[in-house]
């Protein structure tokens, strides 16, 4: 199985977790030497009442103003496995649904998983815990925090049948490429373009037999490239029968076919080479952005996009990731995309030790002098958010310089990295302490 150090499913997947407790300001701390952005950040900072859902949302009103008229908000995480990052996402999503007209939660999970979670939150059969484990056992997100989010979404839909919240996966199809993708295409073709059915069914036949991503990846690269070509031919045949005016049904079917192509293309890169892995990661971030932007246009909804800080950011700090999803979304949406990143001073997270498939709890101490988090933690609030776009020039310049910053994905050890926070995110959410996410016990 091909693995990356952080933000990858055995080549691709990623995620997070979070929840919260009441927080209080801590006493003012000594300012760092030299140019000091702390006073300006402190004047602009908005303290958080809590990092998990429930209770008053008055403290989030300034965050709503920062969102403005955005149709997609990317909300990151500094680790994939900390409780507060995910529960804060849950809290922000509920606020955006209730006060800002958002109705979609998108996540860097597979298109297949997104379809299954969406069916569940809209009243589908099944047990939420079993479903989360089935879909996310190989990811950082097989957690109690994720179960709570999906449970809330389903309950919200039960109460609001005329305004349903939706779940979308914007990533490539790992660990499974679901039969529902192929069925969605062939069922449409059978009804509307029956003469194409034998050809498309034949093209998809070997792909249907390779739903497991690890089995697919074990094939010789020549065979993987041939399968990718089959998927693309099927997509081109379907595109050639686009009905006049398009149509929502056709649009969704075409997206299923496009997702199959994206997965085939990703698996066809030479992932045993540095250049091949870089090209694959560039392809992946571009594809995730296209899928998110497509869903926003197709559904007409506003979208909260959950991913690692790196993937919602405008700038890349790692040469293995040439350009990030956030940059592609800014290209597509302009200022209708807003990027929010997390930082934290100290705490715990779940991750996989290098060379292991086991999830373990790790803890890091307080940030040290020279790190972005060391300075951000000097602000008198334990937990707060700040709009980097409206900071005074001196403070924004300080936050624009690349400094050592924590950025932890699925594996550990990981980083730290040199990151300029202001060019990467429109809004920063800083938490003083985080705790490890709660993986489901099976």
Protein Blocks (a to p, Z undefined) as FASTA:
>chain_A
ZZdfklpcfhlagcdddddddddddddddddehjdfklmmmmmpccdfbfceedjfklmm
mmmmmnmmafbdcdddfbfkbfklmmmmmmmmmmmmmmnopabdcddddfklmmmmmmmm
nopacdfklmmmmmmmmpmklcfklmmmmmmmmmmmmmmmmlccddddfbdcdfbdcfkl
mmmmmmmmmmmmmmlmmmmmmmmmmmmmmmblklmmmpcfklmmmmmmmmmmmmmmmmmm
ccehiiaklmmmmmmmmmmmmmmmmmmpcfkbfklmmmmmmmmmmmmmmmmmmmmmmnop
acdddddfklmpmbdcbfklmbafklmmmmmnommbccdddddfbdcdddddehiabdcd
dddddddehiaklmmmmpmbfbdcddfklgcfklmmmmmpccddddddfbccehjddddf
klmpmbdcddfbdcddddddZZ
